[in-house]
Structure formats: structure tokens, C-alpha cells
Amino acid sequence: MHTNTPITPEPTSQTLPRMHSGRFLKVMSKPSVTVATITQHVRLP
């Protein structure tokens, strides 16, 4: 089933939550990082 699609959406969707969970943990430990991460994720126009 993963022969036609070179980039499977399953691993990508799993890597996103994993990275987010790690960042969230760091954010919880460092409140100053929250602003930096939020600004980077939100990217105001």
C-alpha cells in the first residue's frame, strides 16, 4: 500500500507530534522559550 506513495503520511504525522511533545516539555521547563516557540509557530504577518 506504500509502494505508490514514496512519502508516507503516517511517519510524517508521527514525527510532528513527537517533535511537538518534546518542544512542549522544554517549553514547560523554560517559560521564556514559550514566547520564542509561539512566535516561530504562529509567525504573525
Residue frames as a rotation matrix with the C-alpha (Angstrom) as fourth column:
MET 1
0.574 0.819 0.000 0.00
0.819 -0.574 0.000 0.00
0.000 0.000 -1.000 0.00
HIS 2
0.646 -0.417 -0.639 3.04
-0.024 -0.848 0.529 2.24
-0.763 -0.327 -0.558 0.48
THR 3
-0.123 -0.703 0.701 4.53
0.771 0.377 0.513 1.37
-0.625 0.603 0.496 -2.91
ASN 4
0.293 0.323 0.900 2.82
0.876 -0.468 -0.118 4.08
0.383 0.823 -0.420 -4.96
THR 5
0.911 0.067 0.406 3.47
-0.068 -0.948 0.310 6.85
0.406 -0.310 -0.860 -2.43
PRO 6
0.042 -0.986 -0.160 7.19
0.375 0.164 -0.912 7.49
0.926 -0.022 0.377 -1.80
ILE 7
-0.857 -0.279 0.434 6.49
-0.239 -0.531 -0.813 9.76
0.457 -0.800 0.388 1.16
THR 8
-0.283 0.773 -0.568 4.06
0.685 0.577 0.445 8.05
0.671 -0.263 -0.693 3.52
PRO 9
0.016 0.397 0.918 1.80
-0.323 -0.867 0.380 10.39
0.946 -0.302 0.114 5.54
GLU 10
0.801 0.324 -0.504 2.00
0.290 0.527 0.799 8.05
0.524 -0.786 0.328 8.52
PRO 11
0.040 -0.868 -0.496 5.64
0.988 0.110 -0.112 8.71
0.151 -0.485 0.861 9.53
THR 12
-0.606 -0.251 0.755 5.28
0.300 -0.951 -0.076 12.43
0.737 0.181 0.652 8.91
SER 13
0.325 0.825 0.461 2.19
-0.285 -0.380 0.880 12.68
0.902 -0.418 0.111 11.11
GLN 14
0.779 -0.080 -0.622 4.00
0.553 0.556 0.621 10.73
0.295 -0.828 0.477 13.80
THR 15
-0.280 -0.960 -0.026 7.15
0.894 -0.251 -0.372 12.83
0.350 -0.128 0.928 13.65
LEU 16
-0.243 0.250 0.937 5.16
-0.011 -0.967 0.255 16.06
0.970 0.051 0.237 14.07
PRO 17
0.782 0.595 0.185 3.52
-0.196 -0.048 0.979 15.09
0.592 -0.802 0.079 17.40
ARG 18
0.557 -0.650 -0.518 6.82
0.815 0.548 0.189 13.65
0.161 -0.527 0.834 18.62
MET 19
-0.488 -0.757 0.434 8.71
0.666 -0.645 -0.375 16.87
0.564 0.106 0.819 17.94
HIS 20
0.019 0.598 0.801 5.84
-0.235 -0.776 0.585 18.92
0.972 -0.199 0.126 19.36
SER 21
0.872 0.313 -0.377 5.74
0.239 0.400 0.885 16.83
0.428 -0.862 0.274 22.54
GLY 22
0.084 -0.934 -0.347 9.48
0.984 0.132 -0.117 17.33
0.155 -0.331 0.931 23.01
ARG 23
-0.581 -0.277 0.765 9.18
0.314 -0.944 -0.103 21.05
0.751 0.181 0.635 22.42
PHE 24
0.418 0.826 0.379 6.21
-0.158 -0.345 0.925 21.31
0.895 -0.446 -0.014 24.74
LEU 25
0.684 -0.239 -0.689 8.20
0.700 0.482 0.527 19.61
0.206 -0.843 0.497 27.50
LYS 26
-0.418 -0.908 0.032 11.06
0.881 -0.414 -0.229 22.06
0.221 -0.068 0.973 27.01
VAL 27
-0.322 0.399 0.859 8.60
0.042 -0.900 0.434 24.95
0.946 0.175 0.273 26.91
MET 28
0.749 0.636 -0.185 7.08
0.169 0.087 0.982 23.85
0.641 -0.767 -0.043 30.20
SER 29
0.334 -0.715 -0.614 10.55
0.941 0.218 0.257 23.76
-0.050 -0.664 0.746 31.75
LYS 30
-0.740 -0.619 -0.264 11.57
0.581 -0.786 0.213 27.12
-0.339 0.004 0.941 30.28
PRO 31
0.292 0.929 -0.227 8.74
0.696 -0.370 -0.616 29.71
-0.656 0.022 -0.754 30.23
SER 32
0.006 -0.371 -0.929 10.97
-0.340 -0.874 0.347 32.16
-0.940 0.314 -0.131 28.37
VAL 33
-0.915 -0.369 0.165 11.15
-0.013 0.435 0.900 29.72
-0.404 0.821 -0.403 25.45
THR 34
-0.163 0.939 0.303 7.35
0.736 0.320 -0.596 29.65
-0.657 0.126 -0.744 25.17
VAL 35
0.477 0.329 -0.815 7.28
-0.140 -0.887 -0.440 33.13
-0.868 0.324 -0.376 23.63
ALA 36
-0.435 -0.733 -0.522 10.03
-0.694 -0.096 0.713 32.21
-0.573 0.673 -0.468 21.15
THR 37
-0.873 0.124 0.471 8.34
0.299 0.900 0.316 28.94
-0.385 0.417 -0.823 20.12
ILE 38
0.119 0.992 -0.048 4.90
0.621 -0.112 -0.776 30.58
-0.775 0.062 -0.629 19.86
THR 39
0.303 -0.052 -0.951 6.23
-0.474 -0.875 -0.103 33.42
-0.827 0.482 -0.290 17.71
GLN 40
-0.736 -0.633 -0.239 8.01
-0.541 0.338 0.770 30.93
-0.406 0.696 -0.592 15.45
HIS 41
-0.725 0.519 0.453 4.96
0.563 0.825 -0.045 28.67
-0.397 0.222 -0.890 15.17
VAL 42
0.296 0.903 -0.312 2.43
0.535 -0.427 -0.729 31.49
-0.791 0.049 -0.610 14.76
ARG 43
-0.670 -0.634 0.387 4.59
0.696 -0.354 0.624 33.77
-0.259 0.687 0.679 12.58
LEU 44
0.214 0.781 -0.586 2.50
0.449 -0.612 -0.651 36.91
-0.868 -0.124 -0.482 12.72
PRO 45
0.428 0.030 0.904 2.01
0.902 -0.085 -0.424 38.62
0.064 0.996 -0.063 9.33
